[in-house]
Amino acid sequence: MVVAVNGDGPGIGAGERLREALHELIRQQQVSGGVTAALTAKALCELAGVSRNTLYRYHPAVLHKLHKLRRRHHREPSPERQDLQRLRNDNEDLRRQATKLAALVDHYFAAWQEASTLLARRERELAELRRSIPAKVVAVRGQMHFSRRPTEFE
């Protein structure tokens, strides 16, 4: 459908040109999947060859229909936009999970360091206690035996 740009069409008034331009915008929107064709008053008026003042002042019904289409378009995003939004949501969820995972790793690393330090201190204390206990000779069924064995830490 060709729409008169300059308004010199034979017998076609501004209202008819606006309606045809609106149908053309809708068709472009459907063909492009909402990517290229913009549902704006400016685009409608440029396509119809009518000033925006004319649209707002003399053709409120066309303007109302344009606004209705825009609301419907925003409520029903294209499948590509839905996929894009789903991917953005998934990406945000993964970022939150990565942040939580990093905090958990930090927590377990700190707990491991604390436990390692505590175990090393206990081992030193036990080794010191073992060294401080005097060795006594004890008879076991007639054999001589030390009551304490030397450990690997001594």
Helices and strands as residue ranges (DSSP letters): H 14-32, H 41-48, H 52-58, H 60-75, H 79-132, E 137-140, E 143-146
